[in-house]
Amino acid sequence: MGDCPICLLMLNASASGQTPTVDMMVTQSYYKELLQYCVVLVATVPILCVYPFLQKYFVKGVMVGAIKG
């Protein structure tokens, strides 16, 4: 029960004396998704910035691994 986001929203709203509305739930869901997208972006950008400089080593490693002896 403690992991349910809607349950937490209902408990927080009832503790503050407010009734949760659809707008509150949509806004909370929107910010949760936005945060997830931002985390993915922050994790991906450094990889994309470093990869071009290290690409020759990746290609060289693939070529060495592909040669059968």
N, C-alpha and C positions, 0 to 999 in steps of 0.2 A: 504494500500500500504506500510505502514511503517513496517508491521510485516513480510513481505515476505523476506526470506533470500536471494533469488536470486536477488530480487530488490535491497537489501542493498549491495550485492556484486557488482552488476552492477554500482550502484551509487558511491561506494567507488573506484572502478576501474576507472570509467570515471573521477572522481575528481583527481586521481593521474596520469591520462594520459595513463593508461594501459588498454588493452582490456582483459576482463576476458576470461580465457581459461577453457577447461574442466578439466585440471589438478588442477586449482585453486578451482573449484567447488567441485571436488572429495576430495581434501585435506581438504577443509573446512567441508564437510560432514563427513569425516573420524574423524576429531578431535571433532566434535559435538557428534558423537556416542560414541567415546572413553570417552569423559567427562561424558556422561550419564552412561556408564558402571562403571566408577570409582565412581560416586556418589552412585550408587546402592551398590557397593562393600563396600564403606566406611560406608554406613548405615547398612549393613547386618552383617559385621564382629563383631561389639560390641555385637549385639544380640546373635550371635552364641557363643561368649565367655562367656556371662553372663548366658545363658540359662541352661547349665549343673549344675550350682550351685543353681539355683532357681527351678529346675525341680521338686523336691519333693513337693514344695508348690503348683505347678500347678496340680500335680497328686492328692494331697490331696484335693484341691478345687474341682476338677472334681468328685472325689469319694463322697464328701459331697453333692455335687449338684445332684448326681445320686440317692442317697438314698431317697426313697419315704416314707413318714411318715404317 
